[in-house]
Amino acid sequence: MNLFAAAKKLASGPALLAGAAAALAGLALANHAAARRAEREHPPRGRFVEVDGVRLHYTDRGAGQPIVLIHGNAVTGDDYDTSGIAERLIDTHRVIVFDRPGFGHSERPHGRSWTAAAQAELLHKALKRLGVERPVVVGHSWGAIVALSLAARHKADTAGLVVLSGYYFWTARPDVLLVVPAAVPVLGDVLRHTLSPLLGRLLMPLLKRAMFSPAPVAKRFRAEYSDAMALRPSQIRATSSDGALMIPGAVRLRHRYGDLGAMPVAIVAGRGDKIVFKRAAERLHAEIPGSTLRIVEGAGHMVHHFAPAEVVEAIRSVAAAAFAGTPNELRRSPQRAVREGSALAA
């Protein structure tokens, strides 16, 4: 390389860096504008409660025995409306649905570790603030770990538990590697505001198919789920952080499952779940004395969208046992639990 070529290369280096920085800044501005537009188009439909300095968005509808619904990753509390679960319960129950910290319209302050246990504590305090006593707690996917944490830490304040398509035991999860970069401080901040939303738009169709497979994506989910809300930098942060904390959350809970047999517990999973295999549900059923297990044929990870009537039936069964003053009914009848699971799987 002659002297002129070397000088030209050195001169072009700063220009390339400046161009890359300008491109990233442009992406950040575009993503910020898209996030604000998404929030204007999807305003909060419920109310807010502030707990420990965190502003949580929630809906509180219906009357009667309280049911708390905790959503999974990549979605918000609206997922229980889109699936039809909330509307089926509202006629007979008081139904409280939270946006978990960082999702939907709930805040997720920096400087805290938002483990499943930390989220469970926050929701428990929020329920106390709202005057909700001894609810049946329902959790889907990542929300199932939060629901289990809440029930394990506050047994006296939990009437019953229903978990759907949850990740309960440590297994190798290569997919976690995909979300870790966006959860890393500094690097994650840059990615979430620049490249991650763009990559998310490209991968979103594949993600939805994986969530619902082997069933097709539900029509109502396709119509009502907002990609733009899910791909805001703030929600990407929550989704990525929760993905990175999924395995530690399950590991910490592992030795507390056996203590939950004193309350009615229902476990529901799709036989074709590609995100969390059904054997996780079967293993949890074996760990919790007297729990019921329902394996739904043809369903994937989004079992509550595929079979909302069966999920609501499981919730109502737990509520009936809990609020009838017989919390040990299911524990005394393990054979009945096996028959119920087998009947639905047949």
JOBELWO-V167991 format. One record per pair of residues at least 6 apart in sequence whose C-alpha atoms are under 7 Angstrom apart, sorted by the first residue. I is the first residue (numbers start at 1). GAP is how many residues later the second one is. D is the distance in whole Angstrom. If there is no record, write none. Layout:
I	GAP	D
I	GAP	D
This chain:
24	170	6
27	167	5
28	165	5
28	166	5
31	162	6
31	163	7
35	193	7
35	194	7
35	197	5
38	190	6
38	191	6
39	190	7
44	61	6
46	11	7
46	12	5
46	13	5
47	10	6
47	11	6
47	12	6
48	7	6
48	8	5
48	9	5
48	10	6
49	6	6
49	7	5
49	8	7
49	77	7
50	6	6
51	71	7
51	74	7
51	75	6
54	53	6
54	54	7
55	51	6
55	52	6
56	43	7
56	45	7
56	50	4
56	51	6
57	41	6
57	42	6
57	48	6
57	49	5
58	38	7
58	39	5
58	40	4
58	41	6
59	37	6
59	38	5
59	39	7
60	35	6
60	36	5
60	37	7
61	29	6
61	33	6
61	34	5
61	35	7
62	28	5
62	29	6
62	31	6
62	32	4
62	33	6
63	29	7
63	30	5
63	31	4
64	28	6
64	29	4
64	30	5
65	28	5
65	29	6
66	27	6
66	28	5
66	29	6
66	66	7
66	69	5
66	70	6
67	26	7
67	27	6
67	28	5
67	29	6
67	68	5
67	69	5
67	70	6
68	27	6
68	28	5
68	29	6
68	67	6
68	68	6
68	69	5
68	70	6
69	27	6
69	28	5
69	29	7
69	68	6
69	69	5
69	70	6
70	7	7
70	27	6
70	28	6
70	68	6
70	69	5
70	70	7
70	73	5
71	6	6
71	8	7
71	68	6
71	69	5
71	72	5
72	68	5
72	69	5
72	70	5
72	71	5
73	69	6
73	166	6
74	156	6
74	165	6
75	155	7
76	23	6
76	27	6
76	28	5
77	20	6
77	21	6
77	22	5
80	6	6
81	6	7
82	138	6
82	139	6
82	142	7
83	221	6
83	222	5
83	225	7
84	224	7
85	223	6
85	227	6
86	9	7
99	6	7
99	7	6
100	6	6
101	6	5
101	7	5
102	6	4
102	132	6
102	133	6
102	136	5
103	132	5
103	135	7
115	130	6
115	134	7
116	29	6
116	30	5
116	33	7
116	133	6
117	29	7
117	32	6
119	27	7
120	26	5
120	27	7
120	29	6
120	30	5
121	29	7
124	26	7
133	24	7
134	23	5
134	24	5
134	25	5
135	23	6
135	24	5
136	22	6
136	23	5
136	24	5
136	25	6
136	183	6
137	10	6
137	23	6
137	24	5
137	25	6
138	9	6
138	23	6
138	24	5
138	25	6
139	8	5
139	23	7
139	24	5
139	25	6
140	23	6
140	24	5
140	25	6
140	26	6
141	23	6
141	24	5
141	25	4
141	26	6
142	24	6
142	25	7
144	19	5
144	20	6
144	22	5
145	21	7
145	23	7
145	105	7
149	104	7
151	7	6
152	104	7
152	108	7
159	104	7
159	163	5
160	103	5
160	104	5
160	105	6
160	158	6
160	159	7
160	162	6
161	103	6
161	104	5
161	105	6
162	103	6
162	104	5
162	105	6
162	153	6
163	103	6
163	104	5
163	105	6
164	103	6
164	104	5
164	105	6
165	103	6
165	104	5
165	111	7
165	136	6
166	110	7
167	83	7
167	109	6
167	113	7
168	82	5
168	112	6
168	116	7
169	81	5
169	82	6
169	85	7
169	111	7
170	77	6
170	80	6
170	81	6
176	67	6
176	68	6
179	61	5
179	64	6
179	65	7
180	60	6
180	64	6
181	7	6
182	6	4
182	9	6
182	10	6
182	55	7
182	58	6
183	54	6
183	57	5
183	58	5
192	41	5
192	44	6
192	45	7
193	40	5
197	34	5
197	35	7
200	31	7
208	9	7
209	7	7
209	8	6
210	64	7
211	64	7
211	89	7
211	90	5
211	91	6
212	88	5
212	89	6
212	90	5
213	60	7
213	61	7
213	87	5
214	58	6
214	84	7
214	85	7
214	86	6
215	83	6
215	84	6
215	85	6
218	87	7
230	6	7
257	30	6
257	31	6
258	29	6
258	30	5
258	31	7
260	28	6
261	27	5
261	28	5
261	29	6
261	70	6
262	65	7
262	66	6
263	64	5
263	65	6
264	27	7
264	54	6
264	57	7
264	58	6
264	63	6
264	64	7
264	66	6
265	26	5
265	27	6
265	53	7
266	25	6
266	26	5
266	27	6
266	48	6
266	52	7
267	14	6
267	18	7
267	25	6
267	26	5
267	27	6
268	25	6
268	26	5
268	27	6
269	9	6
269	12	6
269	25	6
269	26	5
269	27	6
269	34	6
270	8	7
270	25	6
270	26	5
270	27	6
270	28	7
270	29	4
270	30	5
270	31	6
270	33	6
271	7	6
271	24	6
271	25	6
271	26	5
271	27	6
271	28	6
271	29	7
272	26	6
272	27	6
272	28	5
273	26	7
273	27	4
273	28	5
274	26	7
274	27	7
275	26	6
285	6	6
285	7	7
285	8	6
289	42	6
290	40	5
290	41	3
290	42	6
290	43	6
290	44	5
290	47	7
291	39	6
291	40	7
291	46	7
292	45	4
292	46	7
292	49	7
293	44	6
293	45	7
293	48	5
294	46	7
294	47	4
294	50	6
295	46	6
295	49	6
295	50	5
296	48	6
296	49	6
297	48	6
299	7	6
304	7	6
321	6	6
321	8	6
